[in-house]
Amino acid sequence: MSELENKEAIELSLDELNEVAGGAFKPLPPKTGFIVYQISKGETLGRIAKRFGYTVKDLLNWNPKIVDKNKIYYGDYLYIRA
């Protein structure tokens, strides 16, 4: 068993995760006509779109960094039209 397999899992705060991910979880810069929304644990693009009255396609158009609609990450940020 390797040393990594023998370690207990640890939970990182968003700040610690941001450091590990090289800044991936930093807020997006403001953009005229949009709000910056932080994804909560357990959310999906479908739920977020429905909550704000938009479609998943709308969210994908406004956030081209999302390459797979089924892979969004807790703590990351999205643009949503205001």
PDB file of N, CA, C and O in Angstrom:
ATOM      1  N   MET A   1       0.851  -1.173   0.000  1.00  0.00           N
ATOM      2  CA  MET A   1       0.000   0.000   0.000  1.00  0.00           C
ATOM      3  C   MET A   1       0.896   1.235   0.000  1.00  0.00           C
ATOM      4  O   MET A   1       1.804   1.344   0.824  1.00  0.00           O
ATOM      5  N   SER A   2       0.645   2.160  -0.917  1.00  0.00           N
ATOM      6  CA  SER A   2       1.464   3.362  -0.983  1.00  0.00           C
ATOM      7  C   SER A   2       1.121   4.306   0.159  1.00  0.00           C
ATOM      8  O   SER A   2       0.102   4.154   0.834  1.00  0.00           O
ATOM      9  N   GLU A   3       1.992   5.278   0.356  1.00  0.00           N
ATOM     10  CA  GLU A   3       1.780   6.244   1.431  1.00  0.00           C
ATOM     11  C   GLU A   3       0.483   7.016   1.215  1.00  0.00           C
ATOM     12  O   GLU A   3      -0.228   7.304   2.178  1.00  0.00           O
ATOM     13  N   LEU A   4       0.162   7.358  -0.037  1.00  0.00           N
ATOM     14  CA  LEU A   4      -1.064   8.097  -0.321  1.00  0.00           C
ATOM     15  C   LEU A   4      -2.309   7.268  -0.034  1.00  0.00           C
ATOM     16  O   LEU A   4      -3.311   7.804   0.439  1.00  0.00           O
ATOM     17  N   GLU A   5      -2.259   5.988  -0.308  1.00  0.00           N
ATOM     18  CA  GLU A   5      -3.417   5.127  -0.059  1.00  0.00           C
ATOM     19  C   GLU A   5      -3.660   4.951   1.428  1.00  0.00           C
ATOM     20  O   GLU A   5      -4.776   4.636   1.841  1.00  0.00           O
ATOM     21  N   ASN A   6      -2.651   5.144   2.220  1.00  0.00           N
ATOM     22  CA  ASN A   6      -2.738   4.943   3.658  1.00  0.00           C
ATOM     23  C   ASN A   6      -3.208   6.197   4.388  1.00  0.00           C
ATOM     24  O   ASN A   6      -3.512   6.124   5.579  1.00  0.00           O
ATOM     25  N   LYS A   7      -3.276   7.314   3.734  1.00  0.00           N
ATOM     26  CA  LYS A   7      -3.676   8.583   4.349  1.00  0.00           C
ATOM     27  C   LYS A   7      -5.194   8.665   4.423  1.00  0.00           C
ATOM     28  O   LYS A   7      -5.900   8.129   3.569  1.00  0.00           O
ATOM     29  N   GLU A   8      -5.680   9.335   5.446  1.00  0.00           N
ATOM     30  CA  GLU A   8      -7.105   9.590   5.547  1.00  0.00           C
ATOM     31  C   GLU A   8      -7.462  10.746   4.628  1.00  0.00           C
ATOM     32  O   GLU A   8      -6.643  11.632   4.385  1.00  0.00           O
ATOM     33  N   ALA A   9      -8.669  10.734   4.126  1.00  0.00           N
ATOM     34  CA  ALA A   9      -9.135  11.832   3.274  1.00  0.00           C
ATOM     35  C   ALA A   9      -9.268  13.090   4.109  1.00  0.00           C
ATOM     36  O   ALA A   9      -9.668  13.028   5.272  1.00  0.00           O
ATOM     37  N   ILE A  10      -8.937  14.231   3.526  1.00  0.00           N
ATOM     38  CA  ILE A  10      -9.104  15.500   4.221  1.00  0.00           C
ATOM     39  C   ILE A  10     -10.048  16.375   3.413  1.00  0.00           C
ATOM     40  O   ILE A  10     -10.157  16.240   2.194  1.00  0.00           O
ATOM     41  N   GLU A  11     -10.715  17.258   4.103  1.00  0.00           N
ATOM     42  CA  GLU A  11     -11.621  18.181   3.436  1.00  0.00           C
ATOM     43  C   GLU A  11     -10.969  19.552   3.431  1.00  0.00           C
ATOM     44  O   GLU A  11     -10.514  20.032   4.469  1.00  0.00           O
ATOM     45  N   LEU A  12     -10.921  20.185   2.259  1.00  0.00           N
ATOM     46  CA  LEU A  12     -10.293  21.483   2.133  1.00  0.00           C
ATOM     47  C   LEU A  12     -11.341  22.585   2.108  1.00  0.00           C
ATOM     48  O   LEU A  12     -12.440  22.400   1.586  1.00  0.00           O
ATOM     49  N   SER A  13     -10.988  23.735   2.677  1.00  0.00           N
ATOM     50  CA  SER A  13     -11.856  24.892   2.557  1.00  0.00           C
ATOM     51  C   SER A  13     -11.773  25.397   1.123  1.00  0.00           C
ATOM     52  O   SER A  13     -10.897  24.976   0.368  1.00  0.00           O
ATOM     53  N   LEU A  14     -12.684  26.304   0.737  1.00  0.00           N
ATOM     54  CA  LEU A  14     -12.637  26.852  -0.614  1.00  0.00           C
ATOM     55  C   LEU A  14     -11.334  27.607  -0.856  1.00  0.00           C
ATOM     56  O   LEU A  14     -10.786  27.542  -1.956  1.00  0.00           O
ATOM     57  N   ASP A  15     -10.829  28.318   0.145  1.00  0.00           N
ATOM     58  CA  ASP A  15      -9.559  29.030  -0.010  1.00  0.00           C
ATOM     59  C   ASP A  15      -8.415  28.052  -0.254  1.00  0.00           C
ATOM     60  O   ASP A  15      -7.573  28.287  -1.120  1.00  0.00           O
ATOM     61  N   GLU A  16      -8.378  26.954   0.505  1.00  0.00           N
ATOM     62  CA  GLU A  16      -7.329  25.949   0.322  1.00  0.00           C
ATOM     63  C   GLU A  16      -7.474  25.268  -1.039  1.00  0.00           C
ATOM     64  O   GLU A  16      -6.481  25.023  -1.723  1.00  0.00           O
ATOM     65  N   LEU A  17      -8.710  24.965  -1.428  1.00  0.00           N
ATOM     66  CA  LEU A  17      -8.963  24.337  -2.714  1.00  0.00           C
ATOM     67  C   LEU A  17      -8.544  25.267  -3.846  1.00  0.00           C
ATOM     68  O   LEU A  17      -8.003  24.825  -4.859  1.00  0.00           O
ATOM     69  N   ASN A  18      -8.798  26.546  -3.664  1.00  0.00           N
ATOM     70  CA  ASN A  18      -8.408  27.534  -4.670  1.00  0.00           C
ATOM     71  C   ASN A  18      -6.896  27.550  -4.862  1.00  0.00           C
ATOM     72  O   ASN A  18      -6.413  27.658  -5.989  1.00  0.00           O
ATOM     73  N   GLU A  19      -6.154  27.445  -3.770  1.00  0.00           N
ATOM     74  CA  GLU A  19      -4.695  27.401  -3.866  1.00  0.00           C
ATOM     75  C   GLU A  19      -4.241  26.167  -4.642  1.00  0.00           C
ATOM     76  O   GLU A  19      -3.378  26.261  -5.515  1.00  0.00           O
ATOM     77  N   VAL A  20      -4.825  25.011  -4.322  1.00  0.00           N
ATOM     78  CA  VAL A  20      -4.462  23.754  -4.980  1.00  0.00           C
ATOM     79  C   VAL A  20      -4.823  23.798  -6.460  1.00  0.00           C
ATOM     80  O   VAL A  20      -4.082  23.290  -7.301  1.00  0.00           O
ATOM     81  N   ALA A  21      -5.973  24.412  -6.778  1.00  0.00           N
ATOM     82  CA  ALA A  21      -6.466  24.443  -8.156  1.00  0.00           C
ATOM     83  C   ALA A  21      -5.870  25.596  -8.966  1.00  0.00           C
ATOM     84  O   ALA A  21      -6.279  25.828 -10.104  1.00  0.00           O
ATOM     85  N   GLY A  22      -4.934  26.298  -8.404  1.00  0.00           N
ATOM     86  CA  GLY A  22      -4.290  27.388  -9.139  1.00  0.00           C
ATOM     87  C   GLY A  22      -5.200  28.566  -9.416  1.00  0.00           C
ATOM     88  O   GLY A  22      -5.080  29.217 -10.454  1.00  0.00           O
ATOM     89  N   GLY A  23      -6.105  28.845  -8.502  1.00  0.00           N
ATOM     90  CA  GLY A  23      -6.962  30.018  -8.645  1.00  0.00           C
ATOM     91  C   GLY A  23      -8.240  29.778  -9.428  1.00  0.00           C
ATOM     92  O   GLY A  23      -8.905  30.741  -9.809  1.00  0.00           O
ATOM     93  N   ALA A  24      -8.600  28.548  -9.676  1.00  0.00           N
ATOM     94  CA  ALA A  24      -9.792  28.247 -10.475  1.00  0.00           C
ATOM     95  C   ALA A  24     -11.077  28.739  -9.820  1.00  0.00           C
ATOM     96  O   ALA A  24     -12.078  28.945 -10.506  1.00  0.00           O
ATOM     97  N   PHE A  25     -11.064  28.929  -8.513  1.00  0.00           N
ATOM     98  CA  PHE A  25     -12.289  29.294  -7.807  1.00  0.00           C
ATOM     99  C   PHE A  25     -12.329  30.765  -7.417  1.00  0.00           C
ATOM    100  O   PHE A  25     -13.082  31.147  -6.521  1.00  0.00           O
ATOM    101  N   LYS A  26     -11.532  31.590  -8.077  1.00  0.00           N
ATOM    102  CA  LYS A  26     -11.593  33.024  -7.825  1.00  0.00           C
ATOM    103  C   LYS A  26     -12.836  33.567  -8.512  1.00  0.00           C
ATOM    104  O   LYS A  26     -13.223  33.088  -9.578  1.00  0.00           O
ATOM    105  N   PRO A  27     -13.467  34.579  -7.892  1.00  0.00           N
ATOM    106  CA  PRO A  27     -14.653  35.155  -8.528  1.00  0.00           C
ATOM    107  C   PRO A  27     -14.341  35.691  -9.924  1.00  0.00           C
ATOM    108  O   PRO A  27     -13.226  36.134 -10.201  1.00  0.00           O
ATOM    109  N   LEU A  28     -15.342  35.639 -10.787  1.00  0.00           N
ATOM    110  CA  LEU A  28     -15.209  36.188 -12.125  1.00  0.00           C
ATOM    111  C   LEU A  28     -15.234  37.713 -12.044  1.00  0.00           C
ATOM    112  O   LEU A  28     -15.837  38.270 -11.126  1.00  0.00           O
ATOM    113  N   PRO A  29     -14.598  38.384 -12.978  1.00  0.00           N
ATOM    114  CA  PRO A  29     -14.684  39.848 -12.976  1.00  0.00           C
ATOM    115  C   PRO A  29     -16.108  40.286 -13.316  1.00  0.00           C
ATOM    116  O   PRO A  29     -16.820  39.584 -14.034  1.00  0.00           O
ATOM    117  N   PRO A  30     -16.518  41.434 -12.806  1.00  0.00           N
ATOM    118  CA  PRO A  30     -17.864  41.926 -13.134  1.00  0.00           C
ATOM    119  C   PRO A  30     -18.043  42.058 -14.645  1.00  0.00           C
ATOM    120  O   PRO A  30     -17.097  42.351 -15.377  1.00  0.00           O
ATOM    121  N   LYS A  31     -19.265  41.838 -15.086  1.00  0.00           N
ATOM    122  CA  LYS A  31     -19.588  41.925 -16.510  1.00  0.00           C
ATOM    123  C   LYS A  31     -20.944  42.622 -16.625  1.00  0.00           C
ATOM    124  O   LYS A  31     -21.920  42.189 -16.012  1.00  0.00           O
ATOM    125  N   THR A  32     -21.002  43.673 -17.390  1.00  0.00           N
ATOM    126  CA  THR A  32     -22.235  44.457 -17.535  1.00  0.00           C
ATOM    127  C   THR A  32     -23.404  43.567 -17.940  1.00  0.00           C
ATOM    128  O   THR A  32     -23.321  42.788 -18.889  1.00  0.00           O
ATOM    129  N   GLY A  33     -24.506  43.710 -17.185  1.00  0.00           N
ATOM    130  CA  GLY A  33     -25.723  42.962 -17.496  1.00  0.00           C
ATOM    131  C   GLY A  33     -25.790  41.576 -16.883  1.00  0.00           C
ATOM    132  O   GLY A  33     -26.758  40.848 -17.105  1.00  0.00           O
ATOM    133  N   PHE A  34     -24.765  41.195 -16.107  1.00  0.00           N
ATOM    134  CA  PHE A  34     -24.721  39.860 -15.502  1.00  0.00           C
ATOM    135  C   PHE A  34     -24.429  39.945 -14.005  1.00  0.00           C
ATOM    136  O   PHE A  34     -23.804  40.891 -13.527  1.00  0.00           O
ATOM    137  N   ILE A  35     -24.895  38.939 -13.287  1.00  0.00           N
ATOM    138  CA  ILE A  35     -24.455  38.754 -11.910  1.00  0.00           C
ATOM    139  C   ILE A  35     -23.424  37.634 -11.926  1.00  0.00           C
ATOM    140  O   ILE A  35     -23.394  36.816 -12.845  1.00  0.00           O
ATOM    141  N   VAL A  36     -22.585  37.607 -10.904  1.00  0.00           N
ATOM    142  CA  VAL A  36     -21.628  36.517 -10.734  1.00  0.00           C
ATOM    143  C   VAL A  36     -22.198  35.633  -9.632  1.00  0.00           C
ATOM    144  O   VAL A  36     -22.404  36.082  -8.504  1.00  0.00           O
ATOM    145  N   TYR A  37     -22.451  34.370  -9.972  1.00  0.00           N
ATOM    146  CA  TYR A  37     -23.101  33.426  -9.058  1.00  0.00           C
ATOM    147  C   TYR A  37     -22.125  32.326  -8.667  1.00  0.00           C
ATOM    148  O   TYR A  37     -21.473  31.728  -9.522  1.00  0.00           O
ATOM    149  N   GLN A  38     -22.029  32.062  -7.352  1.00  0.00           N
ATOM    150  CA  GLN A  38     -21.164  30.980  -6.882  1.00  0.00           C
ATOM    151  C   GLN A  38     -21.980  29.704  -6.724  1.00  0.00           C
ATOM    152  O   GLN A  38     -23.027  29.700  -6.076  1.00  0.00           O
ATOM    153  N   ILE A  39     -21.491  28.626  -7.321  1.00  0.00           N
ATOM    154  CA  ILE A  39     -22.174  27.335  -7.288  1.00  0.00           C
ATOM    155  C   ILE A  39     -22.098  26.739  -5.880  1.00  0.00           C
ATOM    156  O   ILE A  39     -21.026  26.652  -5.281  1.00  0.00           O
ATOM    157  N   SER A  40     -23.251  26.337  -5.374  1.00  0.00           N
ATOM    158  CA  SER A  40     -23.333  25.705  -4.053  1.00  0.00           C
ATOM    159  C   SER A  40     -23.197  24.191  -4.186  1.00  0.00           C
ATOM    160  O   SER A  40     -23.385  23.625  -5.262  1.00  0.00           O
ATOM    161  N   LYS A  41     -22.872  23.563  -3.086  1.00  0.00           N
ATOM    162  CA  LYS A  41     -22.708  22.106  -3.059  1.00  0.00           C
ATOM    163  C   LYS A  41     -24.009  21.424  -3.489  1.00  0.00           C
ATOM    164  O   LYS A  41     -25.085  21.744  -2.983  1.00  0.00           O
ATOM    165  N   GLY A  42     -23.896  20.490  -4.419  1.00  0.00           N
ATOM    166  CA  GLY A  42     -25.045  19.707  -4.865  1.00  0.00           C
ATOM    167  C   GLY A  42     -25.855  20.326  -5.987  1.00  0.00           C
ATOM    168  O   GLY A  42     -26.795  19.698  -6.474  1.00  0.00           O
ATOM    169  N   GLU A  43     -25.521  21.542  -6.418  1.00  0.00           N
ATOM    170  CA  GLU A  43     -26.283  22.179  -7.483  1.00  0.00           C
ATOM    171  C   GLU A  43     -25.917  21.618  -8.859  1.00  0.00           C
ATOM    172  O   GLU A  43     -24.814  21.115  -9.072  1.00  0.00           O
ATOM    173  N   THR A  44     -26.862  21.720  -9.773  1.00  0.00           N
ATOM    174  CA  THR A  44     -26.646  21.339 -11.171  1.00  0.00           C
ATOM    175  C   THR A  44     -26.973  22.554 -12.041  1.00  0.00           C
ATOM    176  O   THR A  44     -27.643  23.485 -11.593  1.00  0.00           O
ATOM    177  N   LEU A  45     -26.499  22.535 -13.276  1.00  0.00           N
ATOM    178  CA  LEU A  45     -26.844  23.631 -14.185  1.00  0.00           C
ATOM    179  C   LEU A  45     -28.356  23.714 -14.382  1.00  0.00           C
ATOM    180  O   LEU A  45     -28.915  24.807 -14.474  1.00  0.00           O
ATOM    181  N   GLY A  46     -29.008  22.570 -14.446  1.00  0.00           N
ATOM    182  CA  GLY A  46     -30.461  22.552 -14.617  1.00  0.00           C
ATOM    183  C   GLY A  46     -31.183  23.253 -13.474  1.00  0.00           C
ATOM    184  O   GLY A  46     -32.104  24.036 -13.707  1.00  0.00           O
ATOM    185  N   ARG A  47     -30.776  22.979 -12.253  1.00  0.00           N
ATOM    186  CA  ARG A  47     -31.409  23.610 -11.084  1.00  0.00           C
ATOM    187  C   ARG A  47     -31.122  25.109 -11.047  1.00  0.00           C
ATOM    188  O   ARG A  47     -32.000  25.909 -10.724  1.00  0.00           O
ATOM    189  N   ILE A  48     -29.892  25.481 -11.379  1.00  0.00           N
ATOM    190  CA  ILE A  48     -29.526  26.901 -11.369  1.00  0.00           C
ATOM    191  C   ILE A  48     -30.319  27.635 -12.448  1.00  0.00           C
ATOM    192  O   ILE A  48     -30.857  28.713 -12.196  1.00  0.00           O
ATOM    193  N   ALA A  49     -30.394  27.062 -13.641  1.00  0.00           N
ATOM    194  CA  ALA A  49     -31.136  27.681 -14.735  1.00  0.00           C
ATOM    195  C   ALA A  49     -32.603  27.875 -14.353  1.00  0.00           C
ATOM    196  O   ALA A  49     -33.163  28.952 -14.559  1.00  0.00           O
ATOM    197  N   LYS A  50     -33.214  26.851 -13.806  1.00  0.00           N
ATOM    198  CA  LYS A  50     -34.621  26.916 -13.404  1.00  0.00           C
ATOM    199  C   LYS A  50     -34.826  27.976 -12.325  1.00  0.00           C
ATOM    200  O   LYS A  50     -35.804  28.723 -12.363  1.00  0.00           O
ATOM    201  N   ARG A  51     -33.917  28.041 -11.377  1.00  0.00           N
ATOM    202  CA  ARG A  51     -34.020  29.008 -10.279  1.00  0.00           C
ATOM    203  C   ARG A  51     -34.067  30.446 -10.794  1.00  0.00           C
ATOM    204  O   ARG A  51     -34.790  31.280 -10.251  1.00  0.00           O
ATOM    205  N   PHE A  52     -33.289  30.732 -11.847  1.00  0.00           N
ATOM    206  CA  PHE A  52     -33.216  32.081 -12.378  1.00  0.00           C
ATOM    207  C   PHE A  52     -34.108  32.303 -13.604  1.00  0.00           C
ATOM    208  O   PHE A  52     -34.149  33.407 -14.148  1.00  0.00           O
ATOM    209  N   GLY A  53     -34.823  31.255 -14.041  1.00  0.00           N
ATOM    210  CA  GLY A  53     -35.747  31.391 -15.164  1.00  0.00           C
ATOM    211  C   GLY A  53     -35.087  31.344 -16.532  1.00  0.00           C
ATOM    212  O   GLY A  53     -35.587  31.934 -17.490  1.00  0.00           O
ATOM    213  N   TYR A  54     -33.970  30.644 -16.621  1.00  0.00           N
ATOM    214  CA  TYR A  54     -33.258  30.497 -17.890  1.00  0.00           C
ATOM    215  C   TYR A  54     -33.131  29.024 -18.242  1.00  0.00           C
ATOM    216  O   TYR A  54     -33.609  28.161 -17.506  1.00  0.00           O
ATOM    217  N   THR A  55     -32.484  28.736 -19.369  1.00  0.00           N
ATOM    218  CA  THR A  55     -32.241  27.354 -19.774  1.00  0.00           C
ATOM    219  C   THR A  55     -30.766  27.011 -19.548  1.00  0.00           C
ATOM    220  O   THR A  55     -29.925  27.895 -19.380  1.00  0.00           O
ATOM    221  N   VAL A  56     -30.476  25.724 -19.549  1.00  0.00           N
ATOM    222  CA  VAL A  56     -29.086  25.279 -19.445  1.00  0.00           C
ATOM    223  C   VAL A  56     -28.296  25.831 -20.632  1.00  0.00           C
ATOM    224  O   VAL A  56     -27.138  26.221 -20.486  1.00  0.00           O
ATOM    225  N   LYS A  57     -28.926  25.861 -21.800  1.00  0.00           N
ATOM    226  CA  LYS A  57     -28.258  26.397 -22.989  1.00  0.00           C
ATOM    227  C   LYS A  57     -27.864  27.863 -22.783  1.00  0.00           C
ATOM    228  O   LYS A  57     -26.783  28.279 -23.201  1.00  0.00           O
ATOM    229  N   ASP A  58     -28.740  28.647 -22.140  1.00  0.00           N
ATOM    230  CA  ASP A  58     -28.397  30.042 -21.824  1.00  0.00           C
ATOM    231  C   ASP A  58     -27.139  30.104 -20.964  1.00  0.00           C
ATOM    232  O   ASP A  58     -26.213  30.860 -21.259  1.00  0.00           O
ATOM    233  N   LEU A  59     -27.113  29.307 -19.902  1.00  0.00           N
ATOM    234  CA  LEU A  59     -25.960  29.308 -18.992  1.00  0.00           C
ATOM    235  C   LEU A  59     -24.684  28.909 -19.722  1.00  0.00           C
ATOM    236  O   LEU A  59     -23.625  29.493 -19.491  1.00  0.00           O
ATOM    237  N   LEU A  60     -24.780  27.926 -20.594  1.00  0.00           N
ATOM    238  CA  LEU A  60     -23.606  27.486 -21.352  1.00  0.00           C
ATOM    239  C   LEU A  60     -23.123  28.583 -22.307  1.00  0.00           C
ATOM    240  O   LEU A  60     -21.919  28.764 -22.485  1.00  0.00           O
ATOM    241  N   ASN A  61     -24.053  29.309 -22.915  1.00  0.00           N
ATOM    242  CA  ASN A  61     -23.670  30.404 -23.815  1.00  0.00           C
ATOM    243  C   ASN A  61     -22.953  31.519 -23.061  1.00  0.00           C
ATOM    244  O   ASN A  61     -22.002  32.105 -23.577  1.00  0.00           O
ATOM    245  N   TRP A  62     -23.399  31.811 -21.857  1.00  0.00           N
ATOM    246  CA  TRP A  62     -22.806  32.893 -21.066  1.00  0.00           C
ATOM    247  C   TRP A  62     -21.512  32.472 -20.383  1.00  0.00           C
ATOM    248  O   TRP A  62     -20.739  33.323 -19.940  1.00  0.00           O
ATOM    249  N   ASN A  63     -21.271  31.176 -20.293  1.00  0.00           N
ATOM    250  CA  ASN A  63     -20.111  30.643 -19.576  1.00  0.00           C
ATOM    251  C   ASN A  63     -19.368  29.632 -20.445  1.00  0.00           C
ATOM    252  O   ASN A  63     -19.418  28.432 -20.177  1.00  0.00           O
ATOM    253  N   PRO A  64     -18.683  30.104 -21.478  1.00  0.00           N
ATOM    254  CA  PRO A  64     -18.019  29.188 -22.419  1.00  0.00           C
ATOM    255  C   PRO A  64     -16.909  28.345 -21.790  1.00  0.00           C
ATOM    256  O   PRO A  64     -16.429  27.399 -22.414  1.00  0.00           O
ATOM    257  N   LYS A  65     -16.495  28.674 -20.567  1.00  0.00           N
ATOM    258  CA  LYS A  65     -15.471  27.861 -19.900  1.00  0.00           C
ATOM    259  C   LYS A  65     -16.012  26.483 -19.518  1.00  0.00           C
ATOM    260  O   LYS A  65     -15.237  25.564 -19.252  1.00  0.00           O
ATOM    261  N   ILE A  66     -17.339  26.335 -19.491  1.00  0.00           N
ATOM    262  CA  ILE A  66     -17.942  25.040 -19.163  1.00  0.00           C
ATOM    263  C   ILE A  66     -17.904  24.185 -20.424  1.00  0.00           C
ATOM    264  O   ILE A  66     -18.581  24.488 -21.406  1.00  0.00           O
ATOM    265  N   VAL A  67     -17.119  23.128 -20.395  1.00  0.00           N
ATOM    266  CA  VAL A  67     -16.986  22.258 -21.566  1.00  0.00           C
ATOM    267  C   VAL A  67     -17.900  21.032 -21.493  1.00  0.00           C
ATOM    268  O   VAL A  67     -18.196  20.416 -22.517  1.00  0.00           O
ATOM    269  N   ASP A  68     -18.338  20.685 -20.300  1.00  0.00           N
ATOM    270  CA  ASP A  68     -19.243  19.551 -20.114  1.00  0.00           C
ATOM    271  C   ASP A  68     -20.340  19.987 -19.152  1.00  0.00           C
ATOM    272  O   ASP A  68     -20.073  20.241 -17.978  1.00  0.00           O
ATOM    273  N   LYS A  69     -21.573  20.075 -19.643  1.00  0.00           N
ATOM    274  CA  LYS A  69     -22.676  20.575 -18.816  1.00  0.00           C
ATOM    275  C   LYS A  69     -22.933  19.728 -17.567  1.00  0.00           C
ATOM    276  O   LYS A  69     -23.596  20.178 -16.632  1.00  0.00           O
ATOM    277  N   ASN A  70     -22.415  18.524 -17.556  1.00  0.00           N
ATOM    278  CA  ASN A  70     -22.592  17.649 -16.394  1.00  0.00           C
ATOM    279  C   ASN A  70     -21.463  17.773 -15.386  1.00  0.00           C
ATOM    280  O   ASN A  70     -21.463  17.092 -14.361  1.00  0.00           O
ATOM    281  N   LYS A  71     -20.501  18.641 -15.673  1.00  0.00           N
ATOM    282  CA  LYS A  71     -19.361  18.802 -14.769  1.00  0.00           C
ATOM    283  C   LYS A  71     -19.189  20.260 -14.384  1.00  0.00           C
ATOM    284  O   LYS A  71     -18.431  21.002 -15.009  1.00  0.00           O
ATOM    285  N   ILE A  72     -19.915  20.657 -13.334  1.00  0.00           N
ATOM    286  CA  ILE A  72     -19.696  21.957 -12.729  1.00  0.00           C
ATOM    287  C   ILE A  72     -19.219  21.688 -11.309  1.00  0.00           C
ATOM    288  O   ILE A  72     -19.453  20.609 -10.766  1.00  0.00           O
ATOM    289  N   TYR A  73     -18.566  22.647 -10.721  1.00  0.00           N
ATOM    290  CA  TYR A  73     -17.892  22.392  -9.460  1.00  0.00           C
ATOM    291  C   TYR A  73     -18.324  23.346  -8.358  1.00  0.00           C
ATOM    292  O   TYR A  73     -18.416  24.558  -8.558  1.00  0.00           O
ATOM    293  N   TYR A  74     -18.583  22.776  -7.204  1.00  0.00           N
ATOM    294  CA  TYR A  74     -18.914  23.520  -5.995  1.00  0.00           C
ATOM    295  C   TYR A  74     -17.845  24.576  -5.753  1.00  0.00           C
ATOM    296  O   TYR A  74     -16.651  24.274  -5.740  1.00  0.00           O
ATOM    297  N   GLY A  75     -18.278  25.806  -5.565  1.00  0.00           N
ATOM    298  CA  GLY A  75     -17.349  26.885  -5.294  1.00  0.00           C
ATOM    299  C   GLY A  75     -16.937  27.667  -6.526  1.00  0.00           C
ATOM    300  O   GLY A  75     -16.388  28.762  -6.403  1.00  0.00           O
ATOM    301  N   ASP A  76     -17.190  27.130  -7.712  1.00  0.00           N
ATOM    302  CA  ASP A  76     -16.842  27.842  -8.935  1.00  0.00           C
ATOM    303  C   ASP A  76     -17.908  28.914  -9.191  1.00  0.00           C
ATOM    304  O   ASP A  76     -18.923  28.973  -8.497  1.00  0.00           O
ATOM    305  N   TYR A  77     -17.662  29.750 -10.187  1.00  0.00           N
ATOM    306  CA  TYR A  77     -18.542  30.881 -10.453  1.00  0.00           C
ATOM    307  C   TYR A  77     -19.096  30.834 -11.868  1.00  0.00           C
ATOM    308  O   TYR A  77     -18.467  30.314 -12.790  1.00  0.00           O
ATOM    309  N   LEU A  78     -20.304  31.397 -12.012  1.00  0.00           N
ATOM    310  CA  LEU A  78     -20.996  31.489 -13.303  1.00  0.00           C
ATOM    311  C   LEU A  78     -21.489  32.906 -13.527  1.00  0.00           C
ATOM    312  O   LEU A  78     -21.798  33.626 -12.578  1.00  0.00           O
ATOM    313  N   TYR A  79     -21.560  33.300 -14.791  1.00  0.00           N
ATOM    314  CA  TYR A  79     -22.278  34.521 -15.152  1.00  0.00           C
ATOM    315  C   TYR A  79     -23.727  34.157 -15.394  1.00  0.00           C
ATOM    316  O   TYR A  79     -24.019  33.171 -16.070  1.00  0.00           O
ATOM    317  N   ILE A  80     -24.639  34.949 -14.843  1.00  0.00           N
ATOM    318  CA  ILE A  80     -26.069  34.794 -15.075  1.00  0.00           C
ATOM    319  C   ILE A  80     -26.628  36.165 -15.411  1.00  0.00           C
ATOM    320  O   ILE A  80     -26.395  37.136 -14.692  1.00  0.00           O
ATOM    321  N   ARG A  81     -27.368  36.234 -16.514  1.00  0.00           N
ATOM    322  CA  ARG A  81     -27.922  37.525 -16.948  1.00  0.00           C
ATOM    323  C   ARG A  81     -28.818  38.100 -15.850  1.00  0.00           C
ATOM    324  O   ARG A  81     -29.686  37.420 -15.302  1.00  0.00           O
ATOM    325  N   ALA A  82     -28.578  39.359 -15.555  1.00  0.00           N
ATOM    326  CA  ALA A  82     -29.352  40.044 -14.486  1.00  0.00           C
ATOM    327  C   ALA A  82     -30.717  40.478 -14.983  1.00  0.00           C
ATOM    328  O   ALA A  82     -31.493  41.062 -14.226  1.00  0.00           O
TER     329      ALA A  82
END
